[in-house]
């Protein structure tokens, strides 16, 4: 008699989902997305489409697509290959550009195919790596919340059902079932910080704290809950201080609430994220603004926060006269 099937956790992870069918699976050909595709095809037979992003960034990209085609044929799952070329803008890393292009292509394909959601294969190890990266950068709660289990982009719902499962369990199941997958050679390139975390830190954490995946995941969930509460307070305070914010109304709030509502206003209204130093300087200038002639002018993100009479104003770089 065979032992317990390691696939069961992956299938159980889908039990809590109630997506509008059909669904798509972002399928790279790697172990994680292959396990997710296999589980989804078993859970919703005939209701799953595989979406493979072909970046063309590696010589092996065509081989990845070929493995995906063979596996999808075996599983009787339709496959759509999405060819994406992502050029990074000034100040943007190639990785960020590729990720944004990936999500845009997946959202467009899902809309065209009228898919109820797109499933992503990030797992517990990915979540830990994301949290450690955020800690290394001194991130606030949004960064410490790491990857959300669900989010919307381009009008499409994205779901990450495997965030509680370790990578090893998913890979072990595929090996047992003799299901092929590809190993992306860039995943072992330690020039990338995430890969160094995977190769060096995760084994050390596993030795010292065997339950670190579960405990780190709880910390990320706590951060996400706290951030949701701060966002709720920020919306209430923004309604009170106005849009754009009135300076005297801001001064009536405590410094932490001023920082919270200003961060919310800048991001939601202008897509600008101030650094900690910029936000501290802005609070200092607001506190000192006690006379009619006091001037506020501070660089934030790609633009500037200025004073416009009794309120603040944000001038994006594109808004400035040539």
Buried (B, 14 or more C-beta within 10 A) or exposed (E): EEEEEBBEBBBEBBEEBEBEEBBBBBBBBBBBBBBBBBBBBBBBEEBBBBBBBBBEEEEBBEEBBEBBBEBBEEBEBBBBBBEBEBEBEEEEEEEEBBEBBBBBBBBBBBEEEEBBBBBBBBBBBBBBBBBBBBEEEEBBBBBBBBBEBEEEBBEBBBBBBBBBBBBBBBBBBBEEEEBEBBEBEEEEEEEEEBBEBBEEBBEEBBEEEEEBBEEBBEBBBEBBEEBEEBBEBBEEBBEBBBEBBBBEBBEEBEEEBBBBBBBBBBBBEBEBEBEEEBBEBBBEBBEEBEEEEEEBEBEBBEBBBEBEEBBBBBBBEEEEEE
